[in-house]
Amino acid sequence: MVLFHVLDELSLEPSARIRETARLLLENSAHHASLMVGLGLLRSNAEQADIELIKAAGLRGRTDWVAIQVLSTIPGAAREVIWLAEQTRGYMRAVAAELLVADPDPVVRDWVLSTPRKLLTNWLARRIAEGYGLAEALQRPDVDDKVWDRAGNLLLAIASTCGGRCEIGRYSEAVEAYSCWVAAAPAREPSLDRAALLVSIAEDLYTGAGALAVGSHRQALVGRIENLLSSRPWTELLERAAHSDEPDDAARAAWVLGYEIPTGFSTQRFAVRIWIPDPATNSISEAEARIVIDGMPVVAGSFDRGPAGSPEVIVGSGRLRATAEPREVRLAEAICTEGCCGAMHVTIVRDGSEVVWRNWRTPQPGGAPAEVRFDADEYDGEIARAENEFAEIWGSSDSMHDPLTVRRVLGDRPFVEIGDPTTVAVNQAGDLVAVGGDLGHLQWSGSATADTRWRRYRVGVYGAQDLRCRWVVETQRPVHAAAFHPTLPVVVVGTGAYDGGYFFEGELLIIDLRSGRSTSVLRGSRECLHVEWASDRVLRLVVAPPDDFPDGQHDATARSYAFSVAIERPDWSEVAEGSVHSDELRGPRIEFDRLAREAVTSRSIEALAALTGKPWEPRLHVRDVQELPDGRVLACAEGVVAESWLPDGRLEWRVPDEEGGRQIVIRAGQRDAWVNVERGRWHWEGKERVTDSPLVVRISLADGTVLDSLHPDAAVTLATRDDGWLAMRSTDSQSQGWLDLIHPMGQAPEMRVPIGGFDVFNHPFPIRHSQQLLFLRGREAEKPWKDKRVVAVDPADRDSAVRELFPLEWDTTRAGHLFGGPGIEVCSLGNRDLVHAGAVHDGAGLLPGNAFVVRRSGVYRSPRWVFKADFPVTALDGDEDTVYVAFNSGELVALRTEDGTVRWRQHLEVGGQPAVPLALSLTATGRLLIGTVDGRILDCSLGSADLATQ
């Protein structure tokens, strides 16, 4: 944390004076910054007398994390840490557990060991297991049920990759722990939870990371689990549970009974294992397609940063099928996305009577397997078996092959993949171009829900002659510079930014031009401002200072200088991840002029225009796209209020703008449309920083002429219902909130309705195809984000226009804080159901499984089904048969409207390179129009199974 770093730099010695200053701040201020400083000053300086003061401070705002840290430094205050953790945000329990590991107090020990499974990160689980001697505890003859249950959860968490890197390989007592846990299982009282735990451990020992930890012991361990679950007490319990009136218990028992212990994996050359995890924990982990070669799991053995890929993507898509044309397949991706911590790829090709898996790519040092060859007939047989198994579970796989095909691209242009350019480099031969760029924030004044976990920065490698994109690499921070190696097929990239409070963070990336693989070579983080080659072996690098607090004092000039360094390596194509140490980044201090963002972009645009031979401008963020009855496509985008594309793909007209449109509502008669135009960009008027007046325009669909302009009191978001009524909801978080309602044939608001406050995370709720005007409203006027309800507004009822329908949160036991998202109304047996997206808020950010799509029936109250995801939804559309959902990870998922099961899912690609969907529209002719983050409009046909149901 920045505050602690600053205090460490100051090297303040504990003293009564510092304690008194801290106490004064905590006692007399409610301001967040003052409380944080007060708590920081008490770290390693607090006394028993400060406990109550620290606890009180920890209950105010978002100071809980620091308060828990400070409390943990006071001898004998462990139970007070527990108290505070239980009073504050849910994940604070994991923070406290990490601090209290190995505390000898029996109460503390019991509390730490009881950390819920959903809060156990891999690293924390290993710390607990080591700190409390898990293996030794399991060796005792008096192991009770509580110890055994907790040990099983710890082992699953240590071996998981859902919360970060798998830790089982770093747990030195893994073999003893697994062996003793399995040996103690027969003494347990049979229960559904324990049966599920046994199955999960068994699968992990066969096809997960546990297999590598126990080695030759796994056959015997899994055999003992199989024998136990087959015994009468356990089968009787499971049969009773399978017929339970409680649907969750029945589904879970059926899952256990249907589990088959893998057989023959130890002798089979190649196998595909479809693993569906415990239904009770599917918010934490998802189904995986695990590849087993020579009896050992490939992903678990060579990639510890994320789970194996989903069966829909790996098996259902047919990507494992081998042809004479080499095909690269992604077998696994880091839980934080490939652009952050990488992925595992392999190239599959048929070579006569053999199938070859070669050119493995994984960021794990030494993790890439060697080339593997399989008998083609045996390989094809296993693929067919896996695809048949997939079809039995998910339904017919006919639609899984190319379920969505891009038929035409509107708004395409060279270098589209990188957004606003920030640097351009050309290799010595003049045949390759590297372009760094920024795809921008997805947030606008009406919604910020799509910005979570969004990775906006890109590097693209292009052919200089055909301008075709060869590779696209995501980066964590802005791209400053790129340089091709004089002779080797690599390009180095420097990235970075100031973190806003202390550090200048960044990476030095090496991109392999043969494979597109990116390697981050710095050990630690440092902003890299400039790169150039001095020779084949020497790279010259300009790096920012590590932070702006040299010598413990804030340096306001830290952005005006840098350090020039030279790094030498014999072969830059073989540099390992994290192999450039911080001491290699020392060099003479130099003055460095950081160009303004506008100047950098302008210079890069000029370079791209020179390469294309004509004017070039970036184009971004197609926010809304719709088809007109005559086949034209209407869209709005960054810098475009609206534009119309003819059926033959030519641009008919465009209305340019400094910022651009965000929402389109086509009016009855199809002659004109309302467009919500963004006005959030700041500029200076004299000494005052202002934005332009909010704007909603009515345009002619014939030629884009602006027919009317409305200037609401505040920025708005639009909502409409099927009969044409339009609502403009204010998005000003400082106001009490209102709606202006416009008649279907009206040209201006005719009534205003109070609706309550709005913020861009909590209240976005754009619902399409609806017979009602639907919104989210909090029950407390002063805290409109709390206890939100879905409400309907009826323009015909002027006396009680706002009618409360139901709580946004449907799970009363969870009692979560939910964010809104896009949705549709669908008709079912004469009733109107609501299908909408959203996310469960957590102070730690968007946790895996906390994004969702839900169908709500019975006047929308109860969930008919819930589909959980790891990334936020950017757009949603569909009908009574299929719901199409877009995520900011680039994935598209088609769900059966009836039951929420997956029809297909795929990552969107255009020309073999990734694209991210931002807007969706299902046309009357059964096509899917997609507006992308990079500014293109994709006209897509759908797979046969989707079309058959339309």
ZATOR-487622 format. One record per residue: z, y, x of N, C-alpha, C in turn. Coordinates in steps of 0.05 Angstrom, whole numbers, plus 5000, padded with zeros to 4 digits. Layout:
ZYXZYXZYX...
END
This chain:
500049765017500050005000500050255018498450465010498150695026500850835032502550865011505150995015506750855037506850595037508350445058507050485085504450485087503150535112503850805124503851005107504551275116507451285126509251165110512051165118512451005144510950785147511150635172510250805196508050955192507051125214509151335221510651435201512751635207515051525222515451255220517651115235520351255229520951295204523551415197525851225201527751305215530151135219531951155194533050925186534950935163537151135167537751295147539851495150540951575123543351685122544551775097542952005085541752175102540252405092537752305078536352105088533952005075534851875048537051725049537951605024538551815003539852035010540552234991538052364980536052414997533552524987532152344967532152084974530951884955532451884929535151884930536651874905536152124888535952354901535352604885532652574871530652474885528052444872528152254849529552024852529651824830531351924807533452074812535252164791534152394775532552564788531852824776528852864769527252664774524452694769523352454753521552524734520152314719517252304728516452464747513752464757513152224774510852094769510251844782510251864812509052074823508952104852511652144864513452294851516152334861517752074861517351914840518751654839517751464861515151474866514051294887515151374914515251634920516251724945519251654948520751694927523551634927524051334933522451164919522750874924521850804952519750934962518750874989520850945010522251165006524351245025526651055026527050915003529350725002528650445014526050405019525350145030526650105057528049885060529649825084531850025089532550185069534550395072536450395048535950215029537550215004540150055008542050124991544749994991545249874964547349724962548149604936548449814915549450044922549850264903547250364891544950304903542450404893541050214874542249984869540849784853540149884825542049994811541550084784539450304783539650484802537750704804534850604808534650404826531950284831530950144807532649994793531749854769530850054748532350264744531450464724528750584731528350644757525750754766523550554761524050304765522050094762521150054734522650154715521850134687520150364677519650564695518150804687515350784698513450784680510650784688509850544705508250584725507250374742508650374769511250394769512750384793514150114798513649924780515049674781514549524807512049524817511449364841513049474864513149734868514649854890517649804887518649834862521449794857522349514864520649314857521249034863521348994893519349114907519249094936521849204949522749434939525149564950527649404944527849314919530149154912530448904929528148784936528248534951529348574979529448824989530448865016533548895016534748904993537648944991538948664991540648605010541948345011543448284985543048044974544447964950543348074924540948204925539848324901537648154888537447904896535247734887535247704856537647674845537647644815536947904801537448134814536548384803533548404804532348294825529348294827528248134803529547904798528647734775528847894749531048024745531448184720529148384717528548534738526548744736523748624731523148404745520548274742520148184713522248094700521947994673521848224652522548464660522448694642519748844643518148784664515748954669513248784664511048874676508448744672508548454680506948294665507048004669506647904697504748014711504147914738506247994758508148174750510348244769512047994775511947794757513447554763512347414788509747414791508547294815509247464840509247724837510047904860512947844869514647824849517447774855517847494867516447294856516747024866515947004895513847144903512947144931515147264949516447464940518547594956521047424958521547254938524047104936523746814946521346734954520946464964522946394986524146164984526046055004528846175001529346344981532046444976533846204968536146174981537745934976539245934950539546154937541046174911539745974892541245784880540145584862538745714838539845934828538646064804535946184812535846314836533346424845531246204851532245994863530445764870529145654844530845614824529845504799527845694786528345954787526546154775523846164790523946154816521446164831519745914826521145684825519645434821518545414792519545564774518645564746516445764741515345884762513146074759510845944742510046074720507945954703505345894719504045684711501545604724499445824725499245984704497246194704497746414724500246434734500946644754500946534782500546274785500646154812498046184826497846374845495546384862495746154882493546094895493445874914495545914937495546164947497246224970500146224961500846334938503546334929504546054924502945884912503745604907504345464934502745504954503345384980505945494992506345754990508845875000511245744986511045714960513345594945513745304954511645154956511844874964513044844991512245015010513345005037516245115038516645335023519245465025521445305013520845134993522944974980522644674986521044615006520844335015519944144993517644204981516744044958516543744965515243684988514843404995517543264998519443395011522143275015523543234989523243434970524543404944523443164929520843114932519642884917520342614929521342614954522042364967524842274959526442444946529142364938529042164915530941994914530841784893531441894865532642134864533442244838531642464828529042444834527142644824527142654794527842884783527842904754525243014743524943014716522443094704521643374711523643554712523043834717521843874745522943744764521843754792519043644793518643414779516043284780513943454766514643564743512643734729511843974746513844104757513244344773511644274798512244054810510843964834507843914828507243794805504543754797503044014793504244204781502944464777502544604804504444584822504144704848501744574863501544314863499344174877496644254865496544274839493944364827493244644836495244824836494745104844493945124873495244974890494644984919491744904924490844694909488144584914486044734898486844924881484845064864483445284881481145364870479745594882479545824862480945804839480545994818482146254823483946254842485446494847485046594876483046494889482546574917481746324933482246334959481446114976483345874972482145634972483645394969485545364993488045284987490145275008491044995015489844795002490844525007490444435036488344525048487844455076489844575095491244785086493244915103496044825097496244645077498844535070499344275085500944285106501144065125502443815113503943845091505243615079503843515054501243565052499743495028499843195022499343035043499242745039501942645028504142735040506742645032507342735003506542984997507143094970505542944949502942894953501342754934502442464931503042334953503942054952506542024937508442194943511042184930510842254900509142454894508842534866507642304849505642174860504441944845506441714843507941664865509841444865512041494844512741754839514841814820513841824791511341814787510241844760511141634740511341374748512141164728514841214716516541364729519241414719519341634698517041764694517041994675516841904646518042054629517642004600514842094592513241924579510541994573510442244555508642424561508142664545505242754549504242914530501543004532501143184556503043364561502843534585502643374610504243164612504243004637501742844640500742744617498242594618495942774628495843024618493843214627494143274657496643294666497143344694496243114711496742874702495842634718492842624720491442684698488542674698487442894717488543134716487643354732488043294762490343174769490843104797488942874806488442684788486642464795483842564802482842744785480142844790480043014816482243164821482343324845482343144870483642914868483742734890481042594895479442584874476842454877474542644884474342864869472043044873472843324880475343384883476243654890477443664918478843884923479843934950482043734958483343604938485343404944484143174959481643114955480342884968480442924999479943165008480043215037482843215048484743285031487543295041488743015045488042825027489342555029487542355043484942415046483242225061483141945050483841755066483641475059485641385038487641555032489641485012488741514983486541654979485941734952485241504933483941294944483241074926485740944914487740904931490240784922491740974903491741234909493241424892492041444864489341464863488041484838488241224822488240994836488540744823491240714809493340824822495940814810496140994785494741224786494741394763493241264740490941134746489440994725491040774712492540624728494140404717496340514699497540734707499740854691498640954664496441104664495341204639494340984621493740754632492740524616495040354605497440414613499740254603500440324574501740144560502140174532503640434524505940504537507340744529505540994529503841004549502141244551499841244531498541014528496340994509497341044480499640934473500740974446501241274441502441404461502941694458500341844454498341774470495841924468494341874442494441624432493241564407494541724384497141734384498541894364497742184365497642294390496942574393494042634385492342434389489542474382489142504352491042394337490842414307492842624296493742804314495643004306494343214287495943334270495043544253494543804269495743814293495344054310492744014325490744184319488044144331488044164362489744334373489744364402490744114416492943994404494043744415492043514412490643504389488743294384486443314404485443554409483243594428484043514456486543594463487443534490487843234494488943094474489342804476486642664478484642754462481942634463480742674491481342904503480342954530481442764550484042704548485342514566484242234561484042154536483041884529480141844538478642064537475842034544475242054574477442104589477042134618476541864631474541854648473841604662474341644692475941484704476341494733473741444747472841614764470341564778470441304794468341154791468140894806465540894823465740774845463340744862462640984879464341194877463641434893463941394923465641204930466141164958463741024972462040894956459740754968457040884959457141044939454641164929453841394948451241394955450241594973450341874961449541894936449342154922450342124894452042314885453042304857453542584847453142624821453842884808456042824788458242964791460542924774460943174757460643144730461243364712464143354705465643564714468543564709469143784689470343704667471243894646474243894648475444124655478344134659480044124634482544114637484544104616483944324595483444254570482844464549485144674547487544604554489744794552489745004573488144964594488045154616485245264621483545254600480745344605480445644609482645784606482546074612482746114642483645904657483945924686481645794700480745574691478545434704476445344684474045304694471845234676470644974686468744874669467344624677465844664702465644444718464344464744462444224746460244264762458444044770458943994799460543784805461343734833459443524845458443604868456643424883458243254902457742994902459142804920457042664937457342694964455542564983457142375001456242125002457741925017460641925010461241944984463941924975465642164977464642384988466342614992465142854978466943024966465943264951464843464971462443564965461043744984462144024982462444134958463344414956466244434966467944254958470744274968470944254998469044105010469244065039467944285055466244455042464744655058464944935047466444975025466645235013469245264999471045425009473745434998474345694983472245834974472646104962472046114933471245894921470645884892470045604884470045564857469445294847466545224848465944964844463144884842461845014818459145034818457745174797458045024770457345174749457645064722455544854717456144654700454144444693451644564680451944784664449644904652447645004673448745124694447045234715446045024734447744844742447044644763445444414751446444304729445244064717443344124695444344274675442744334651440144484656440144634677437744794683435544634697436144384705434244224720433844304749435644464759435144574786435544364808436944144802437343934822434943754824433043774807430743604808429143674833428243474847426843514873423743514868422443714880419543724879418443774907415843764910414643814936415044104945415544284925416044564931419044604937419744694960422644734966423944934946426344864938427745044919430645084929431545324932434245384940436045384915438245244916440145224894442845314903444045484886446845574892448745374879450245234896452145024887454845144880455545364891458145484886458145784893459845934880460046224885462946304887463546494905466346584907467246694881469846664876470946754850470647054846470347204868470047494867467147574867465247404865462347434866461247384894458747304895457347244920457247484938456847724927456647964943459148024958461447924948463947984962464547774983464947534975465847324994463847094996461447134986459346934992459046714972457346524978456646304961455646074979455345844966454345604980451545534969449545524986446845464977445745224993443845094981442344884995439444884986437644815003434844784996434144494991432944444967432344164959429244134959428243924971425443874972424843574973422643494961421843214962420043164985420642975002419042905026418342615025416042555012415142285009417042114993418141905004419941724990422841814992423342055002426042155006426342434993428742494987429442764978431242885000430643125008432043255031433643495021436243505029437843745025438243865052437244105056437244235082437844535080437844665103438344955104440745045087442944905092445344975078446245255086447345405067448345675073451245695061453145745078455845795069457245985088458946165079460246355097462546235112463345985105465545855118464845765146466145865167465445785194465445485198463245385209463045095213462844925188462445055165462644905140459944795130457744895140455144805130454544515138454044335119453444055127450744045141450343815154447743775167445643695146443143675154441043585135441743305125441343265099441943015087439442905073438942645076436642515063437542295044436242285021436842085001434341924993434741674985432541524974431741664948429141724946428141884923428641744896428241484895428641344869431641354861433441304880436241314874437141594866436041794880436642074874435742144846433242074839432142144813433842004791434641754796436241614776438941754771440241844793442741984789442442254775440242394781439742644767439342594737437742394731437242324703439842254689441542094702444142024690445842264685445942454704447542694701446442874679443842894677442643064656443142934628443042674626443642544601446642584593448342564613451242624608451542904598450243094612450443374604449443404575447243284568446143304541448043194520449442974527451342864508453643054503454443204523456743384520455943644508453743764517452944034509450744034488449743794481447543784462444943754477442743744463440043694475439543894498438543794519437943964542435144064543433644014521430844104521430544404526432444554515432244854517433444944543434544764559435944854583434044924606431544824604429644884625428145134619428445344635427245594631427845694602430445724594431045804567430146084561429946254582429046524578427046584600424746684591422546744610421747034607421647174629420847454629417747464627416747574605413847574600412547834610413948054609412848304619415148484627414648664645416648854656415649134652417149294637416449584633418249754651416949954663418550134681418850014709417249824716417449704743416349894764417249864789416350024811417349904837416349974860417349874885420249964890421749794904424449854912426449884889425649774866427249814842430049694844430249484860432749324861435149474872434749694887436949814902438050064890436850174869437850414856437250664872439250844874438951094889438951014919436851074934436850994963438751164980440051034999441851175018440951145047439350955053438250925080435750755080433950805098431450665100430950595130430150345136429550265163427050095163425350125183422949965186423049825212422249565213422349415238420149505257420249415282418349505303415549425296415149195284412449105277411349255254413049395239412049555217411449395192412349145191411748975168414148925149416549015156418848975140420349245137421549275113423149515107425849425096427949545106430649505095431549765081432449745057433249975041436049935030437950115037440550105025440650285000442150204980442150364956444650334939444750484918447050504900446050494871446950284856446150264828448050414810450050544820451650734805453750604787455450774776457450684757456150604730457250414717456350334690457750494668459850634676461450784657459951034647460351104622459451354611461651464592461251694580463351814565464251664541462551464532463251304509464351034515464250944540465250674547465450634577467650514585467950434613468450134616468149984595468849704595467049534614464649624619462749464636463149514666464849714673465049784701467049604717468649454703470649284716469249064732470049024757468948824775465948864781464949104775462149164780461749224809459749104821459049154850456349294851456449554858454149734854452349764878453249684902451749744926449949514934447549574944445549374951444149434977443149224989441149245011438849065003436449185003434049034997432249015022431048785026429048745048426348705035424348865043421748865030419548835051417248735042414848735058413649015058412949115081411949395083409149425072407649205071404849215061404749175030406048955021405848894992408249014977410249114991412749234979414249034962413648774966415048564951417948524962419848494944422548454953422948174963423948144987424447884999427347794994429247974998432147914994433648144983435648084968437548294958440348204965441948374978444648304986446548514974448648424960450648604950452548684973453548924973455549004992457949124977460249114990462649214977462849514976461549654996461849944998459050065003458850335002456350465005454950395032452350375031450750305055449950565069450750585095450250825111447750795128447350555140445250535160444350245163441950205172440849945178439049955202438849735216437149725240436249435245433549395247432449135252432849075282433548825288433648745316430848755329430748825354428048855367426448595367427748365369426248115372427247895353429747895345430847675328430447745299430347535282429947575253432547655239433747875247436247965234436048275231437448375211437848665208440848715205441848915220444648985218444949215199447149215184447649415163450449525166450749785166453449905167454150025140456549955130457450055104460250175107461050315086463850405086464350655068466850715065467750945050470650995055471551225049474451295049475751175025478151055028479350925005480751114986480751374992481951564975484751644982485951495001488751565007489551515035488051365051488951305078486751205096485450985089483650845107480750915103479250895125476350895124475450605127474650485104474150205103471150145103470349915113467449845112466949585127464349525130463449275142461149315160460849145179458349115194457148845186454948855173453648615162451248535179450848285182448348175194446948015173444448095167442947945147440747785161440747525156438747345168436147375151434047465164431547515149430147255141430947035152429746775144430946665118433546705115434946585092436146795073436347045081437747245064440747235066441747055083444647025085445847275099448147365088449547595099452147515111452747605136455247545149456647805157459247825148460848055155462347995181461748145202462548055229465048205239465948415226468348545235470848395227472748375245475348265237477048505228477448515202478648745190476548925178477249165170475449335156475249605170472849715173472349965186469750085177469750335170467250465161465350495184462850385180460750395200458650605191458450815206456851045198453951035208453550905231450850905242450550655260448150535260447650305277444950345290444650265315442050255328442250065352439949955359439849765381439249905408441049855428440549955455438849755470439049505464437549295476437749045459436548825468436748575453439648485450441348545469444048445469446148655460445448915461447449125457446749285432448749295414448649455389450349695392449149935388450750175388451650235359454150305357455350335331457050585330456850735309458550965305460450895282463050895288465050825268466851055262467851075237469751275229472451205242474251395243477051335252478251125232480150975241481350775223482550895198483751135201485051265179485251565184486251715165486552005170489452085175490951895186493751945194494151865223492551965242493051895270495752015279497251865294499751965305501752035282501451915259503351965237502952225223500952385230500452645217497752645203497652765179495152775165493152955180490752855183488652995198486453075179486353325171484453415152481553415163481353395189478653395202477553115206478952905196478152635203475352565194474252705174471552645165469452775182470252945202468253085218467852965245469252745252468752615277468652315274467752175295467551885294467851785323467351525327467551405353464951255359463851295383461451155391462150915408461250675399461950435413459450265418459650085436457449905442458549615442457249445427458149165424455948985436456648805452454648635465455148335456452948205450452947925443450347795455450547545465448147425476446047355455446947295431445047225410446147325383444947535373445947665349445247515323443647305326443147135302445346925298447146905318449246695317452046815316452347065310454947195310456547095285458947005290460546885269462047105252462747025228464247205211466947285224467547545223470147635232470547615262468347595278468647545307468647805323468148035311468248295326471048405321472648415342475448495340475748805341477948895332478449185330478349315357479249175379479249295405476449345416474449215403471649265411470549525398472149635380471249875366472350135378473350115402474350345416472150475433472050735432469950875447470551165447468751325459469251615460468951745433470651945429470552095403468152285404466652295382464352475380464452625354463152855354462852995328460852855311461352835285459452695268459252845242456752915235456253065211455452875188457252855169456752685146455052845126452552775122450852915104451852885076451453075059452153065031450452845018451552724996450152504983447352584974447052834964444452924954442452934977443353025001441553035024440652765033442552575033441852295041439852175022440352204996438452094976435752224978435652494981433152634983431552535007432852505030431452415054430452135051431951955038431151685033428851665014428851834993426651844974424051924987424252115005421852195020420751965036422551805049421651575065420251365047421351315023420151115005417551214994417351474989414851584979412651555000413451595026411451555047410551265048412351075043411550795044409750715021410250834997408750764973406150924972406051144987403551314986403351484961405551514946405551684923408451774917408851974900411552054893413251824883415751824891417551604883420151724874421151644852423651734841425251484832427951484837429551264827429751274796430151044785430451014756432650814751434550884734436950714730437750694701439250494695440950464671439550494645438050294637436950294610439350214591440350414576442750374561442350264533439950304522439350204495436350154494435549944480432749864478432349734451430249814436429749704410426749694405425949504388423149474381422649604354420449754352419549864327417749674312417449704286415849514271412949494280411849704292409049704301408749574329410949464341410849334366411549514390411849774386412749944408415649894415416249954440419049914450420250194455422550244443423950494446426350454464426850634483429050604502430150864510432650874520433751104533434951014559435051194579435851114606436951354620437951304645438851524662436451714667436851964661434652164664432652164643432952004622431051984600432551994573432052194557433252204530432151964514429551934514428251704501425451674511424351434508421551384516420451174498417751174495416450974478414250834495414250564493412350404507410550264487407950284491406050164472406049854475405049714455404949414457403349314481401449474491399949374515401349444541403849554540405449604564405149874576403450054564403150324574405350504563406150694579408150894570406751084551407751114526406551294506407651584509410251604511411451874515414251834526415252054538417952044550419152324548421752334541423152594540425152594564424452744585426252744608428752914604430752864621433253004618434852974644436653164650438153144674439952894675441052824651442952594650441852364634440852404610439552184596441052094571439651934555440751824530442451584535444251534516446051304518445951124494445351224470445151064446442851164429441550974416439351044397439950924370439651084349439850994322437251064307435650864301433150914287433750964258432651174247433251244219431451094199432351084174430750964153427951094152425950924149423151024149421851004175423350954197422350904223420551134234421151374225419551604234421151774255423751754255425351904274427851744281429351844301431751704310433751904322436251844319438351994332438851874360439252054379439851964407442352114416444251964426446652074438446052134467446252384475445452464502447952524518448152414542450452444559450652734570453052834570453453104581456153094597456252924617458752894631458652994660456353094669456053174696457153464701458853484721460153734726458353924743458654184737457354384754458954634753458354824771459955064773458655294759460255434743459455694732461355904742460556044763462356224776464456054791466956094784469155944797470155724779468755684757469755484737467955234738469255004738467754744739467454654710465054624700464554564672462454354669462154254644459954084636458354224614455954134610454354244588455554154561454854294540455854224513454853954505456653794491455753534481453253564464451653354464448953374451448253114438447353134413446052914398443553024387441252894392438653004383437352814364435652924346433952764329431152804339429752584345427152604357425052464339422652564341420452434327419552184342419151964328418151724341415151734346413851934335410951954339410352054367411852254377411252374403413652464419416152404409418552474423419452764419418152914402418953184397421853194387423453374397426153414388426153574362427053444340426953574314429453724308431753624316434353754312436153704335437953884340440053854361442753914350444653734353447353764345449153804370451053984368452954024390455753974380456653724380459353674370461453814386463953824376466153954390466953804415466253544417466853384440464753174443464653044466462852814470463452604449461352464441461652274419460452004426461251794410459851544411458951484382456651364379455351324353455951054341456251044315456450794300454850814275453650594266452050604242452450354226451650374201451650134184448950084172448549854159445949774151444449964133445950114116444650294097443950564110444450594136443550834149445651044154448051024143450151214148450851214178451151454189451751484218454451624221455951524241458551644248458451724277459451964282459752064310462752084315463851914332466651914338467152064364469052254364469752404388471052224408470252264434471352104456473152264474473952504465475752674481478552554480479552454503482152324503484452524498483952784500486052984496486353064467484452994450484553084422485752864405486352924380487352734361485252554350482752624354480552444346479552484318476852484315475652524290472952384288471952354264469252244259467752444243465252504251463352654234461452454222461052464196459352274182456752414173454452284177451852394170450552204151449652314129448252154108445652034119444751804109442351674119439951864120439752044102437452234102438352514111440852534120441852804127441052884155441353144161440653254187442953374201445353364188447753474200450253334187452553344200454953224188455653354162456553184143457353294117460353244112461753094128464653074125465852984152468453064156469852984180472352824171472852604186475052424180476852394205479552434202481252384225481352084231481152014257481051724265483051654287484151844300486051784322484651804349486251804370485251844397483451614407481951684428479951494439480151504470479951274482479451274511477351064517475951094540473550944546474050654553476650574556477250294562478050144537479650274520480950144497479250134472477750344466476650384440473650334436472050284457469150234452468849984433467250014412467049794393464349834378462149834392459549864379458649604365458649614338458049374322455349404309453549214313450849234302450649054277448549114261447848954237450248934218451649154215454149144200453849294173455249194153455249324127457549534125459049554147461249744148461149914174462350144173462750304197465450214209465350084231467749954243468550104269471250124272472350264295475050134303476050204327478650134335480450374334482950334324484850554322487650454328489150594345491850524351493750614328495950474326497850544304499550784311499850834337501551064345499751294353500151524340498551754346498751844375501251834386501651924413500751714434500451464426499651254444497351094430495051214427492951084411491850824423492550764448491550514461493250274452495650324441497450104434496950004406497349734403497349604377494849684361492549654373490049734360489349564336488149694316487149554292484249614289482849414277480049464269480149594242478849824239478849974214475950024205475650054179473050114167473150394155470950534157470750804145468650794124469450884100467550884077466951174069464551274074463851554067464151604037464051404020464251443991467051503982469051423998471851453991473051684007472751923997473652154013476652184014478052063995480952093995482351904015481351664018482451464037480251334052478851494067476351404080476851184101479251184114479750994135481450764124480350524126481850294115482350094137484950024141485649834162484949554153483649404171482749134165484548924178484948934204486448714218487048804246489048674259489648734288487348634306486848794327484848694347485948444361488448424367489648184379490247984357489047744359489447534339491647334347492347334372494347134382497047264383498747204363501347334362503247234384502846994394504546894415503847034442501347094446500547244471501347534469500947654445501547934441500348104463497748064469496548194491495448474484494848614505493548884502490548834506489048864485486148794485484549054487482349034502480249244502478049164483476649364473474449314455471849244470469749204455467149134466465049124445462549074452460349064433460548814415459148834391459248614373457048634352456948424335455148414312456548304288455548354264456348214240454347994235455247764226453547544219454347444191452447334177452947234150453446934151455546844137456246564136457146494107455446344093456046254066456746494048455246704051455746944035457847124046459347044067461447214078460347344104461447574111460747714135462847664156462047524177463847474200463247674222465247724239464847914261464947754287462947794304462847684331462947914350465047934366465248164384466348074411465848244431466848194458469248374463470548314486472948474494474148354519476548444525477948344548480948374544482448194556485348204556486248364580487648584575488548754597490748624614490648654640492748574658492948774680495348844688495749044708494448974735493848714739492648634764489548654763488548744740485648764736484648554717482048514716480848314698481248044711483047874700483547614711481347414702480847204717478946994708479646894680477746894662478146794635479147004616479647254625480747454607478647624593476147594600473947704583473347494562472347584539471947394517469847494498468747304482467147354458468547184436469047304413470547174392469047204366469046994350468047014322470447004303470547204285472847224268471947204239473347024224472646964197475047044178474646994152476747054133477447344134475447514126475647804128476347874157475147714175475247764204477947704217479947604203482547594215482847364236482347124228482846894245480446834262480846754288478546684305477446414297474846404293473446154288472946014314472246164334471946064362472346294381472946214406473246414428471846304452470046454463468746394489469946574510470946454532472246604553470446624577470746854591469046904614470647054635469447084659470747214681469947504686467647584673466547854678466247994651466348264651466048404626463248384614463148404587460648394573459448674573456848694580455448944579453948984553453048774540451548794515451648534500451148554474451248314457449448354433447948154426446248164401445847874392444747844369444247574359443847564329444047324318443747284290445447054281444846934258446446714247446246454263444346444282443946194297444946224326444346444339445046474367446046744373448146754390449247014400448547024429447247244437446447284465448347484478449447414500451547574513450647634542450847884550450247974577452748054591452947984617455348044633454548204658456348364668455648534691455448374717455948114716455347934739452447864741450847944720448047874720447447634703449547504691449147264676448547324646446747164635446247164606447146894595448546904572449546664559448646664530447546444521446846404493448846224480450246314459452246154446451346084418452045844409451545774381453345944363452146084345453746264328455746094311455045854304456745684287459345614301459245524326461745424339462345534366460645714376461145834402460545664426459345434423458645264446456245394460455845324485453745444501451145304496449145454488446445344486445145334514445345564528444445574556445745814569445645814595446546054610444946064636444346304644442846334669443246614680443046644706443146904719440347024717440247274708437747404704436347454731433847394732432247444756429547554748428547734765425847844761424447824788422247674789420847634814422447494834424247314825425947164843428347304854428847554845431147714855432947774831435547804837437447844814437148114801437648114775437748364759440148344741441148574733443648574716442948694689443448544667442848644640444948844631443949074619445749274610445449324580443149254569442649284540441049044530441548964505440148734493439248804465436948704457436048724430434348484422435248344402433748114392431748214371429148174376427048284359426648114335425148224316424548084291422747844296421247854318419447624325420747424344423447444348424847244363424647274393423947524403424047574431426547724438427247734464429647874473428748094491429348344483428948574500431448624516431148664542433448704560433048964576434849144574434949374591436749324615435749374639437249294663438549534676440449474693441849684708439949834727437949684737436049814756433749964742433949994715432150174701429650044690429549774689427149644678427749544650425649494635425749374608424349104610425748894603424548624605423948524577421548444572420748324547420648024552422447874539422947594545422447414521421247184527421046974506423446784510424146654489426446474489425646184489427446004498426945724499426345604472425145364472424245244447426445194427428845124437431045064418431945314404431945544418432645794405430645874384428045854392425945934374425845754349426545504352426445324329428545394308430645524317432845594298432445874286430546024296430246304287428646304261
END
